[in-house]
Amino acid sequence: MKLAIFSDTHGNTAGMVRAVRRICPDILVHLGDYVRDTAVLEGEFPELPLYSVSGNCDLFAALPDAMTFLAGPVTVFATHGHRYSVRQSTDSLLNTAHFSGASLVLYGHTHTARFEQMAGMSLLNPGTAGTGATPTFAVAEISNAGEIACRIIPIDSV
C-alpha cells in the first residue's frame, strides 16, 4: 500500500497533482494549511481515499486537527502539528501518537521535511508542497506485514 502525503500546499496544487499521477498511490493524505487544496485532488482522483486534517491557516475548515486511520495493517496518526508545538519538540506529538496505537506518525507545519524512527514509530513530515526553496512531498509504503518505508521527494522531480 502506497500513501502520497502532502502538507502546507498554500494554494500551489499543480505539483501535488503531478506527483499523484507519477507515483500512483493507493491513499492521499493532506496535513493542513490550505486544506481547501484537497478539492483539486478530489476532482482529479475521485477514486482514491483522501484523509485530511486542518492546519493553523485553515481557520474555518470543518475538519479535525488530528485523526487516526488504517493503511493496511498499520495505524496512522495524522495531524498538522501546530497544536503539538512541533517546531519546538516532537515529544507531545509522539506521546499522543503512542497512546493512539500508531506506528506511522504524519505531521507538517514546520515546512521542513523529516523522516526518522522514534519510540518505535515512524515519524514523517513531508515538508511543504507549496512554498519554500525546494517544495517536497512524501511517500510511505506499507507492506502486508506492516513494515513501513518512507521517502521524501522534491515536487520538481516528478
Contacts in CASP RR format, 6 or more apart in sequence:
PFRMAT RR
TARGET T0000
AUTHOR 0000-0000-0000
METHOD contacts of the structure
MODEL  1
MKLAIFSDTHGNTAGMVRAVRRICPDILVHLGDYVRDTAVLEGEFPELPL
YSVSGNCDLFAALPDAMTFLAGPVTVFATHGHRYSVRQSTDSLLNTAHFS
GASLVLYGHTHTARFEQMAGMSLLNPGTAGTGATPTFAVAEISNAGEIAC
RIIPIDSV
1 26 0 8 1.000
1 27 0 8 1.000
1 71 0 8 1.000
1 72 0 8 1.000
1 141 0 8 1.000
1 142 0 8 1.000
2 23 0 8 1.000
2 24 0 8 1.000
2 25 0 8 1.000
2 26 0 8 1.000
2 27 0 8 1.000
2 139 0 8 1.000
2 140 0 8 1.000
2 141 0 8 1.000
2 142 0 8 1.000
3 25 0 8 1.000
3 26 0 8 1.000
3 27 0 8 1.000
3 28 0 8 1.000
3 29 0 8 1.000
3 71 0 8 1.000
3 76 0 8 1.000
3 139 0 8 1.000
3 140 0 8 1.000
3 141 0 8 1.000
3 142 0 8 1.000
4 19 0 8 1.000
4 20 0 8 1.000
4 23 0 8 1.000
4 25 0 8 1.000
4 27 0 8 1.000
4 28 0 8 1.000
4 29 0 8 1.000
4 137 0 8 1.000
4 138 0 8 1.000
4 139 0 8 1.000
5 29 0 8 1.000
5 31 0 8 1.000
5 106 0 8 1.000
5 124 0 8 1.000
5 126 0 8 1.000
5 137 0 8 1.000
5 138 0 8 1.000
5 139 0 8 1.000
5 140 0 8 1.000
6 16 0 8 1.000
6 19 0 8 1.000
6 28 0 8 1.000
6 29 0 8 1.000
6 30 0 8 1.000
6 31 0 8 1.000
6 126 0 8 1.000
6 129 0 8 1.000
6 137 0 8 1.000
7 30 0 8 1.000
7 31 0 8 1.000
7 32 0 8 1.000
7 33 0 8 1.000
7 80 0 8 1.000
7 107 0 8 1.000
7 108 0 8 1.000
7 109 0 8 1.000
7 125 0 8 1.000
7 126 0 8 1.000
7 127 0 8 1.000
7 128 0 8 1.000
7 129 0 8 1.000
8 31 0 8 1.000
8 32 0 8 1.000
8 33 0 8 1.000
8 34 0 8 1.000
8 108 0 8 1.000
8 109 0 8 1.000
8 111 0 8 1.000
8 127 0 8 1.000
8 128 0 8 1.000
8 129 0 8 1.000
8 130 0 8 1.000
8 131 0 8 1.000
9 16 0 8 1.000
9 30 0 8 1.000
9 32 0 8 1.000
9 33 0 8 1.000
9 34 0 8 1.000
9 37 0 8 1.000
9 128 0 8 1.000
9 129 0 8 1.000
9 130 0 8 1.000
10 33 0 8 1.000
10 34 0 8 1.000
10 57 0 8 1.000
10 128 0 8 1.000
10 130 0 8 1.000
10 131 0 8 1.000
11 34 0 8 1.000
11 36 0 8 1.000
11 37 0 8 1.000
11 130 0 8 1.000
12 37 0 8 1.000
12 129 0 8 1.000
12 130 0 8 1.000
12 131 0 8 1.000
12 135 0 8 1.000
13 37 0 8 1.000
13 40 0 8 1.000
13 41 0 8 1.000
15 129 0 8 1.000
15 135 0 8 1.000
15 155 0 8 1.000
15 158 0 8 1.000
16 37 0 8 1.000
16 40 0 8 1.000
16 41 0 8 1.000
16 129 0 8 1.000
16 137 0 8 1.000
16 155 0 8 1.000
17 40 0 8 1.000
17 41 0 8 1.000
17 44 0 8 1.000
18 155 0 8 1.000
18 158 0 8 1.000
19 129 0 8 1.000
19 137 0 8 1.000
19 153 0 8 1.000
19 155 0 8 1.000
19 158 0 8 1.000
20 28 0 8 1.000
20 41 0 8 1.000
20 44 0 8 1.000
20 45 0 8 1.000
20 48 0 8 1.000
22 158 0 8 1.000
23 139 0 8 1.000
23 153 0 8 1.000
23 158 0 8 1.000
25 48 0 8 1.000
25 139 0 8 1.000
26 48 0 8 1.000
26 49 0 8 1.000
27 48 0 8 1.000
27 49 0 8 1.000
27 50 0 8 1.000
27 51 0 8 1.000
27 71 0 8 1.000
28 38 0 8 1.000
28 41 0 8 1.000
28 45 0 8 1.000
28 48 0 8 1.000
28 49 0 8 1.000
28 50 0 8 1.000
28 51 0 8 1.000
29 50 0 8 1.000
29 51 0 8 1.000
29 52 0 8 1.000
29 76 0 8 1.000
29 78 0 8 1.000
29 106 0 8 1.000
30 37 0 8 1.000
30 38 0 8 1.000
30 41 0 8 1.000
30 50 0 8 1.000
30 51 0 8 1.000
30 52 0 8 1.000
30 53 0 8 1.000
31 52 0 8 1.000
31 53 0 8 1.000
31 55 0 8 1.000
31 78 0 8 1.000
31 79 0 8 1.000
31 80 0 8 1.000
31 81 0 8 1.000
31 106 0 8 1.000
31 107 0 8 1.000
31 108 0 8 1.000
31 109 0 8 1.000
31 126 0 8 1.000
32 52 0 8 1.000
32 53 0 8 1.000
32 54 0 8 1.000
32 55 0 8 1.000
32 57 0 8 1.000
32 58 0 8 1.000
32 80 0 8 1.000
32 108 0 8 1.000
33 55 0 8 1.000
33 56 0 8 1.000
33 57 0 8 1.000
33 58 0 8 1.000
33 80 0 8 1.000
33 108 0 8 1.000
33 109 0 8 1.000
34 57 0 8 1.000
34 58 0 8 1.000
35 52 0 8 1.000
35 53 0 8 1.000
35 54 0 8 1.000
35 55 0 8 1.000
35 58 0 8 1.000
35 61 0 8 1.000
35 63 0 8 1.000
36 58 0 8 1.000
36 61 0 8 1.000
38 50 0 8 1.000
38 52 0 8 1.000
41 48 0 8 1.000
41 50 0 8 1.000
42 50 0 8 1.000
51 67 0 8 1.000
51 69 0 8 1.000
51 76 0 8 1.000
51 78 0 8 1.000
52 63 0 8 1.000
53 63 0 8 1.000
53 64 0 8 1.000
53 65 0 8 1.000
53 66 0 8 1.000
53 67 0 8 1.000
53 78 0 8 1.000
53 79 0 8 1.000
53 80 0 8 1.000
54 61 0 8 1.000
54 63 0 8 1.000
54 64 0 8 1.000
54 65 0 8 1.000
54 80 0 8 1.000
55 61 0 8 1.000
55 65 0 8 1.000
55 80 0 8 1.000
55 81 0 8 1.000
55 82 0 8 1.000
55 109 0 8 1.000
56 80 0 8 1.000
56 82 0 8 1.000
56 109 0 8 1.000
58 80 0 8 1.000
65 79 0 8 1.000
65 80 0 8 1.000
65 81 0 8 1.000
65 82 0 8 1.000
65 83 0 8 1.000
66 77 0 8 1.000
66 78 0 8 1.000
66 79 0 8 1.000
66 81 0 8 1.000
66 83 0 8 1.000
66 96 0 8 1.000
67 77 0 8 1.000
67 78 0 8 1.000
67 79 0 8 1.000
68 75 0 8 1.000
68 76 0 8 1.000
68 77 0 8 1.000
68 78 0 8 1.000
68 100 0 8 1.000
68 101 0 8 1.000
68 102 0 8 1.000
69 75 0 8 1.000
69 76 0 8 1.000
69 78 0 8 1.000
70 76 0 8 1.000
71 104 0 8 1.000
71 140 0 8 1.000
71 142 0 8 1.000
72 142 0 8 1.000
72 144 0 8 1.000
72 146 0 8 1.000
73 142 0 8 1.000
73 144 0 8 1.000
73 145 0 8 1.000
73 146 0 8 1.000
74 103 0 8 1.000
74 104 0 8 1.000
74 142 0 8 1.000
74 146 0 8 1.000
74 148 0 8 1.000
75 100 0 8 1.000
75 101 0 8 1.000
75 102 0 8 1.000
75 103 0 8 1.000
75 104 0 8 1.000
76 102 0 8 1.000
76 103 0 8 1.000
76 104 0 8 1.000
76 105 0 8 1.000
76 106 0 8 1.000
77 96 0 8 1.000
77 97 0 8 1.000
77 100 0 8 1.000
77 101 0 8 1.000
77 102 0 8 1.000
77 104 0 8 1.000
77 105 0 8 1.000
77 106 0 8 1.000
78 106 0 8 1.000
78 107 0 8 1.000
79 93 0 8 1.000
79 106 0 8 1.000
79 107 0 8 1.000
79 108 0 8 1.000
80 107 0 8 1.000
80 108 0 8 1.000
80 109 0 8 1.000
81 93 0 8 1.000
81 107 0 8 1.000
81 108 0 8 1.000
81 109 0 8 1.000
82 109 0 8 1.000
84 90 0 8 1.000
84 92 0 8 1.000
84 93 0 8 1.000
84 96 0 8 1.000
84 107 0 8 1.000
85 92 0 8 1.000
86 93 0 8 1.000
86 107 0 8 1.000
86 108 0 8 1.000
86 109 0 8 1.000
86 110 0 8 1.000
86 125 0 8 1.000
87 109 0 8 1.000
87 110 0 8 1.000
90 107 0 8 1.000
90 118 0 8 1.000
90 123 0 8 1.000
93 105 0 8 1.000
93 107 0 8 1.000
93 123 0 8 1.000
94 105 0 8 1.000
94 118 0 8 1.000
94 119 0 8 1.000
94 121 0 8 1.000
94 123 0 8 1.000
97 105 0 8 1.000
97 121 0 8 1.000
98 119 0 8 1.000
98 121 0 8 1.000
102 121 0 8 1.000
103 120 0 8 1.000
103 121 0 8 1.000
103 122 0 8 1.000
103 146 0 8 1.000
103 148 0 8 1.000
104 121 0 8 1.000
104 122 0 8 1.000
104 124 0 8 1.000
104 140 0 8 1.000
104 142 0 8 1.000
104 148 0 8 1.000
105 121 0 8 1.000
105 122 0 8 1.000
105 123 0 8 1.000
105 124 0 8 1.000
106 124 0 8 1.000
106 125 0 8 1.000
106 126 0 8 1.000
106 140 0 8 1.000
107 123 0 8 1.000
107 124 0 8 1.000
107 125 0 8 1.000
108 125 0 8 1.000
108 126 0 8 1.000
108 127 0 8 1.000
109 125 0 8 1.000
110 125 0 8 1.000
110 127 0 8 1.000
111 127 0 8 1.000
111 128 0 8 1.000
111 131 0 8 1.000
111 132 0 8 1.000
112 125 0 8 1.000
112 127 0 8 1.000
113 125 0 8 1.000
113 126 0 8 1.000
113 127 0 8 1.000
113 136 0 8 1.000
113 138 0 8 1.000
113 152 0 8 1.000
114 123 0 8 1.000
114 124 0 8 1.000
114 125 0 8 1.000
114 127 0 8 1.000
114 152 0 8 1.000
115 122 0 8 1.000
115 123 0 8 1.000
115 124 0 8 1.000
115 125 0 8 1.000
115 138 0 8 1.000
115 150 0 8 1.000
115 151 0 8 1.000
115 152 0 8 1.000
116 122 0 8 1.000
116 123 0 8 1.000
117 123 0 8 1.000
122 140 0 8 1.000
122 148 0 8 1.000
122 150 0 8 1.000
124 138 0 8 1.000
124 140 0 8 1.000
124 150 0 8 1.000
125 138 0 8 1.000
126 136 0 8 1.000
126 137 0 8 1.000
126 138 0 8 1.000
126 152 0 8 1.000
127 136 0 8 1.000
127 137 0 8 1.000
127 138 0 8 1.000
127 152 0 8 1.000
128 135 0 8 1.000
128 136 0 8 1.000
129 135 0 8 1.000
129 136 0 8 1.000
129 137 0 8 1.000
129 155 0 8 1.000
130 155 0 8 1.000
134 154 0 8 1.000
134 156 0 8 1.000
135 154 0 8 1.000
135 155 0 8 1.000
135 156 0 8 1.000
136 152 0 8 1.000
136 153 0 8 1.000
136 154 0 8 1.000
136 155 0 8 1.000
137 152 0 8 1.000
137 153 0 8 1.000
137 155 0 8 1.000
138 150 0 8 1.000
138 151 0 8 1.000
138 152 0 8 1.000
138 153 0 8 1.000
139 150 0 8 1.000
139 151 0 8 1.000
139 153 0 8 1.000
140 148 0 8 1.000
140 149 0 8 1.000
140 150 0 8 1.000
141 148 0 8 1.000
141 149 0 8 1.000
141 150 0 8 1.000
142 148 0 8 1.000
143 149 0 8 1.000
END
